[in-house]
Amino acid sequence: MRDALAVPPNAQKAGHLDPRTTHRVLGIAGHLPRPCSFSIRTLQALPRHELGPTDILCFTGRPVAQVQSYAGARLTDLLDAGGFSEQPRSELKRCIVVAHGEDGYQAIFSWSELYNSAIGEKVLVLYERNGEPLDAHLGAICLISARDSRLGPRHLRGLFEVAVRKL
């Protein structure tokens, strides 16, 4: 995978620790011109997006968590680092983006959701909660779709790979 923002070359494998920084590496792969990867440090170098007080509800409406703040990078910024938006629109409209968590959980987005709706502006790859690194139970990197009516179903813990698939 290509180095998106100075991720050390030995740390390119998705989901593995960077031996020099002990940070998780997030791989961005699949139907992209330039697959790439990000450490927490390189995620922090991207434009920062914050969420204020946030209630995480599961699909049934049951409260799962209450958070004062989250911070991270937009998923679209990571995809664009790999050249996703440079592809012909006819191909993009046939792509899905699948985020993979360490526990096997997946969150799926269409190109249209991410780039042609308000949802995409608030799909964030998170590295900070309440001003601190994420809690261990969330993993070093996680994902949230903050414009969903219930955030739990696409609140993914232990994010290690985002794969673009052409249908």
C-alpha positions in Angstrom: 0.0 0.0 0.0 1.1 3.5 -0.7 2.1 5.8 2.1 -0.7 8.4 2.4 1.0 10.8 4.9 4.4 9.5 6.0 3.4 6.2 7.5 6.7 4.3 7.9 7.2 1.7 5.1 7.4 -1.2 7.5 4.0 -0.4 9.0 1.9 -0.7 5.8 -0.1 -3.8 6.7 -3.6 -3.0 7.7 -4.5 -3.6 11.3 -1.0 -4.1 12.5 1.0 -2.0 14.9 3.6 0.4 13.6 6.8 -0.9 15.3 8.2 2.6 15.6 5.2 4.3 17.1 3.1 1.4 18.5 0.1 3.0 16.7 -2.5 1.0 14.8 -2.3 1.3 11.1 -5.6 1.7 9.1 -5.5 0.4 5.6 -7.5 2.0 2.8 -7.7 -0.6 0.0 -9.7 -2.1 -2.9 -10.9 -0.3 -6.0 -8.6 2.7 -5.6 -5.8 4.1 -7.8 -3.5 4.4 -4.8 -4.2 2.1 -1.8 -2.7 3.7 1.3 -2.5 3.5 5.1 -2.7 5.8 8.1 -1.4 5.7 11.6 -3.0 7.7 14.4 -0.3 10.4 13.9 -1.1 10.7 10.2 -4.9 10.7 10.8 -4.2 13.7 13.2 -2.4 15.5 10.4 -5.7 15.5 8.3 -8.3 18.3 8.9 -9.8 17.7 12.3 -13.6 17.3 12.7 -15.3 17.3 16.1 -18.6 16.1 17.4 -20.0 17.7 20.5 -22.2 15.8 23.1 -23.3 12.6 21.4 -25.7 9.9 22.4 -25.0 6.5 20.9 -28.2 4.5 20.5 -28.5 0.9 19.2 -31.0 0.1 16.4 -33.7 -0.5 18.9 -33.2 2.9 20.5 -31.5 1.5 23.7 -28.8 3.9 24.9 -25.3 2.5 24.5 -23.0 5.4 25.4 -23.0 9.1 26.1 -19.9 11.1 25.0 -19.0 14.7 25.5 -16.9 14.9 22.4 -15.3 12.9 19.6 -12.6 14.0 17.2 -11.3 12.5 14.0 -10.9 12.8 10.2 -13.6 12.5 7.6 -13.7 9.1 5.9 -14.0 10.9 2.5 -10.6 12.6 3.2 -9.0 9.2 3.7 -10.6 7.8 0.6 -9.6 10.8 -1.5 -5.9 10.3 -0.3 -6.2 7.0 -2.2 -7.6 8.6 -5.3 -11.2 7.4 -4.9 -12.8 10.6 -6.3 -10.4 10.7 -9.3 -12.2 7.7 -10.8 -14.9 8.1 -13.5 -18.3 8.9 -11.9 -19.9 6.0 -13.8 -17.6 3.7 -11.7 -18.0 5.6 -8.4 -21.8 5.2 -8.6 -21.3 1.4 -8.6 -18.9 1.4 -5.6 -19.6 0.6 -1.9 -17.2 1.3 1.0 -16.9 -1.3 3.7 -15.3 -0.5 7.0 -14.0 -3.5 8.9 -13.7 -3.8 12.7 -11.4 -6.1 14.6 -14.5 -8.0 16.0 -15.7 -8.8 12.5 -18.3 -6.1 12.5 -18.7 -4.1 9.2 -20.3 -0.8 8.3 -21.3 -0.3 4.7 -21.7 3.0 2.8 -22.6 3.8 -0.8 -20.6 6.4 -2.9 -23.8 8.5 -3.0 -24.2 8.5 0.8 -20.6 9.6 1.4 -20.2 12.2 -1.5 -23.8 13.2 -2.4 -25.6 13.6 0.9 -25.1 15.2 4.3 -24.3 11.8 5.8 -20.8 11.8 4.3 -19.8 15.0 6.1 -20.2 13.3 9.5 -18.8 9.8 8.8 -15.7 10.2 10.9 -12.7 8.0 11.6 -12.2 8.7 15.3 -9.0 8.8 17.3 -10.1 10.9 20.3 -12.9 10.8 22.9 -13.5 13.5 25.5 -10.1 15.0 24.6 -8.2 11.8 25.2 -7.1 8.8 23.0 -10.0 6.3 22.6 -10.8 3.9 25.4 -9.4 0.4 25.0 -12.8 -1.1 24.3 -13.2 1.1 21.3 -9.8 0.3 19.8 -7.2 2.8 18.8 -9.3 3.9 15.8 -13.0 3.6 15.3 -15.7 4.9 13.0 -19.0 6.6 13.5 -21.8 7.8 11.1 -23.0 10.8 13.1 -25.8 11.8 10.8 -27.6 8.5 11.1 -30.8 8.7 13.2 -29.4 5.9 15.5 -25.6 5.9 15.7 -25.0 2.4 17.1 -25.4 0.3 13.9 -22.6 2.1 12.1 -20.4 2.9 15.2 -17.6 0.5 14.5 -14.9 -0.3 17.0 -11.3 -1.3 16.3 -11.4 0.0 12.7 -8.5 -1.6 10.8 -9.5 -1.5 7.1 -11.7 0.4 4.8 -12.2 -1.4 1.5 -13.8 0.0 -1.7 -15.7 -2.6 -3.7 -17.1 -2.1 -7.2 -20.4 -3.9 -7.7 
